[in-house]
Amino acid sequence: MRAIVFARPGEFSLAEVPDPVPGPRDVIVRVEAVGICGTDLHVLDGEFAPTVFPIVPGHEASGVVVSVGDEVTNVVPGDPVSLDPSFYCGECSFCMAGHANLCENWDGAGAARTDGSTAELVRSPAKNLYRLPPSVDLAMAALIEPLSCAIHGYDLLPRWIGAHYLIYGAGTMGLIMAQLAPRAGAASVSIVDPNPQRLQAAQDVGIELVGSTPDDVARPGGWDTVIDCSGAVEAIEDGLRRVRRGGTFQQFGVAAGDARARFSPFRIYNDEVTMIGSMAVLHSFARAVEMFAAGALNAEPMISHAFTLTDYGDAIEAFRAGVGRKIQIRPHATESAQLL
């Protein structure tokens, strides 16, 4: 089969690799679509410590089951599925305490030791597959994995009916977090991004309060909940200043490992500001499948480009340049397309 292989930091190629073979509890999936995520770039650039090269990238995937191991009972060939890319040991202190996303032996498809889904076929443990209703568009369903991350983020936030939310970054995660906020009881949702195309995307999915900076959507007294989905230090520092007294700041975006942000410890103390991190997925993938199938996301406007495996380099360049919205690879497509 064909797959994108990251041979070492900074080097990738489209290669012919052996077809995966299922173990007794494994499933082989024909990949329909896989999204490019900022984590993929961190892996490619050698900035993601768990990565063992060479590796096939990609962790936001959907597809169709083509074969199963002898002990698999939850799916059969022909089933449309979404793939949970996170693997936990179940034995370390974090797993035992219910914090498996912090697992000491964590492995993530396409990011650590296991090959991901930027390939024509991928092998997955059966327990990590979730069957989808036939009505779900498989290309859109590649958004279920980022949706599951967003749900975990909301699991960690306080729920105040009538709260006002400010979100930094109108990329994929910012758009998803903004669409979930009303379901968490938000009275208003504001989203800011310096990229006009991304602000248009926010409006396309139904967010009315958009601006290049928070000053464009200014709220006297600040916001109850501020969520950074950008990972940019400037946005993080600004966002911490925008939280109202007694409010919450969530660091959701992935910053560089050596990034440092400045804030006022006195203000955190004096204004009782809560600071929360959110990392990956925890007990949220099944809910993401159900919510996606129920229409929780306005998914179609979020995907702007579909590239072939052959054009993977062009897809990476477009992602780095901030072009469009969610960029996908569709391994069995014959030509790339702009879906705007």
N, C-alpha and C positions, 0 to 999 in steps of 0.2 A: 504494500500500500504506500501512498504518498503521505508525508508528514513534514511539518516544519520542525527542524531540530536546532536548538541552541547548543552549539558544540562547546563553546566557552564564552566568557563575558565578551560582548560586543560582536559575536560572530554567529550567524545563522544561515541556514540553507534549506531549500526544498529537497528532500531526500527520499529515496526508496528504502523502506524499512520492512522487516518481516511483519506479516499480519499478526495481530495479537491472538493468543489462544486462551480460552477461558479455563480457569481452575474450577474445582468442584462448586464453589460458591460465587463464581464470577459471571459476568455478562459481557458480551461484545455488542457495542452500539455503533450503528452507522451514524456519524455525526452530521446533523442537518445544519447547525449554525453554532459558532463560538464567538463570543464577544472579546474584543481587545480591552484590557483593563490596565490601569496604571501600574498594577503589580507586575504585569508582563514586562513592562519596560524596566522596572526595578530589577527583575530577574535577568533580563538581557544585558543590562548595564553592570551586572555583578554586584548590585547593592542590596540583595536580599540574602541574608546570611544562611538560611536553611538550604539554599539551592545546591544540588549536586549535579554537575554537568557530566555528560551531555543530557539534555532533557527536552521533551516535546512540551511546549507551553500551552496555555489555555485552560481556563477553569469555569467559564460561564457558558455552559453547553446544553444542547438538547439534541435529541435524535430518536432513532428507532432501533429497537432490539433486533439483532440478527441471529444470535445464538446464545445459549445459556449452559452453564455447568450442570453436572448431574444432580446437584443438591439444591438447585435454585427452584423456588416455588412461587415467588411473588410477582414475577413477570414471565412472559412468553414471547417468542419471536413475533414481530409485528407490532408490539406495544410501543406507542410513543412515550418517551420518558424525559425527565429532567434529571441531571446528574449533580448530586452533592459532592463537591471535590475535597471535602475535609475528612481526614482520617485521624482517629485518636487511639491511644494505646488502651485506655480504660483502666489502667493500673496505677498511674502516678498519683501524687497527692492532689493535683488539680482536678484530674478526672474523677477521683473518688469524692472530691468536695463539690462536684457538679459544675466545674468550670473547665469543661473539656476543650473549649477554644483556646485555653492557655496551656494545653497539654505539653509536658516536658519532652514528649517524643512525637510531637505533631508532625504530620505529613500532609501536604496539599498537592493535589494533581496539578502538574504544570508549574509548580513553584518550589518544591522541595526535592523529594526522591522519586516520586511516581510520575510517569509521563501523563501529560494532559491531553486536551481534545482538539488541538489544531492539527488534525489528521483526518483521513477518510474513515478510520475506525478507531475506537478506543475501548480499552478494557476497564471495567469498574466492578468493585464488589457489589453484589446484588443488593445488600442492605443500604447502599448509597443511591439507589435508583428510586424514583417516584413516578408512578404511572400517571399520564396526563389524559384528560378527557379528549375524545376524538375531535371535538370542536375547537381545541386550542391550536393556534397557528404555531408551528414548531419553530419558525425563525424568531417570532416574538418571544417564545418561551425561553430563549437563552437569557432573558432578563430576570428569570426566577432566582438565579443565584444572587445577583446584587440585591434583589428585593428581600431575600432572606437575611442579608447583612443589615439592611435598613430596619427590618422588623426587630432584630436583636438590639439595634441602637435605640429603638423606642421602648423596648423592654426595660432599658436602663434609665430612662427619663422619668421624672415625675409627671403624673397626668393631672393637669389642671384644666378643668372645663372652662373655656373662655380665655385661655392663655394666648399670647401673641408671640409668634415665632419669626425669627430672622435666620435665614440660611445663606451662607457664603458658598458660592459656586453653583452654577447651573449646568454642570456636567451630568452624567448619568445618575450618580448618587444624590446630587443635590435635587434633581428633578424627582427622583423617587421619594426622598425624604419630604419634599414639599407636598407631594400628592398624598402621603400618609398622614400629614399633620392634621387635616380636618377630621380624620378618623380617630385621632387621639384627643379630639376636643378643642382644637385650635379655633379661636375667634377670627384670627387673621394670620396669613402667611406671606412674608416678604422674602424675596430672593434677590441677591445681588451678584453681578458678574461683570467684568469689564468687556466681555466679548458680546457684541450686539446680536450675533447669530444665536448664541446660547440664551440670551434674554428672550429672543423670539421663540425659541423652543419652549421656554418656561410658559410663555403666553399660549403657545399651541396646546400644551397639556392642561391648561386651565388655571394657571397662576396669574392673578391680576396685578399684584403689587410687585413690580420689578424695577430694578435700577442698576446703574453702573456702580454706585456706592450706596451705603446706607443713608447718606444725606438725601438721596433722591426719594427715599421712602421713609423719611424721618418720622420717628415716633417719640414724642416728648416723654422723658422718663426712662426710655429704653424698652427692651423686649424681655418678656418672661423667660423665654428659651432661645438661646443663640446656638446654632449648630454650624461648625466649620466642616464643609465638604470639599475644601480646596487643598488643604495641606500646605498652603502658602503662609509663611511666617507673618507677612504683613497683614493678611486677613485674620489670622489667629489673634495677633496683638490688638487689632482694631475691634474684633468681635468681643474680646474680654472687656473692653471699655463700654460696649453697648448693652451689656446685661443689666437689667434693672435690679435694685436692691432685693435680695431674697430670691433671685433668679438662678438659672442654670446655664452653664456653658458646656457644650459637648464637643470633644475633639473626635470627629468622625473621619475626616480626610487623612490620608497617609502623607506625612511629612518625611523628608529625608532623615535618615538615622542620626545625622550629626547636626540637624537643625536646632536652633535655640530661639525661644521666644521670651520677651520681657513682659512682666506684668507687676502689678502692685500687690504684694502680700497683704499690706494693710487693708486695701479695698476688699480682698477676698474675706478677710476677718471681719471688717467693720460692716460690710454690706451683706454678709452671710451668703456669698456667692458659692454655689456648688459647681465643682468641675468634675466632669465625667469623661472617661475614655470609652471607646467601643471598638472591639476588635473582632472582625469576621462574623462567624455564624455560631449560634448556640441555641439548640432546641427550637429553631425557627424555620427550617427548610420545609417541613410538611405544611406549616401555616402559609408559607409563601406560595406553595403550589395551589392551595385552596383559594387564597386571596387573588392570585393571578387569574385562575380559572373563573372567578366570580367578577372579574373586571375591575380590580382595585387600581390597576394602572392604565393610563391612556398610553398604550405601548407603541403604537405605530409611529407617532411623531418623534419618538425618541431614537429611532434607528435611521441614520442618514446614508450610510454606505454599506455595501456588501461586496467584499473582495474575494477573488479566488485564491487558492493556495499559491498559485504562480505569482500573483501580485502582492504577496505578503509584505514585501519591502515597501511598496507604495502605501499599503495600509498603515505600516508603522510610521512612515514619514508624515502621513496625514494626521495620525494621532498626536505625534509630537508637535505638530504645527497648530493643534487645536482646531482642525477643520471639522465642520459638521457636528454631529452629536455622537451617539453610540456607533462605533465602527465594528462590523462583523466580518468574520471569515466564513464562507460557505464552501466547505471542502469539495462538494460535488458540482458546484456551479461551473459553467463553461466560460463565463465572462463576468467582469466586475461591473457594478452598477451604482450610480448615485441615486438614492431613493428620496431625496428632498422633494 
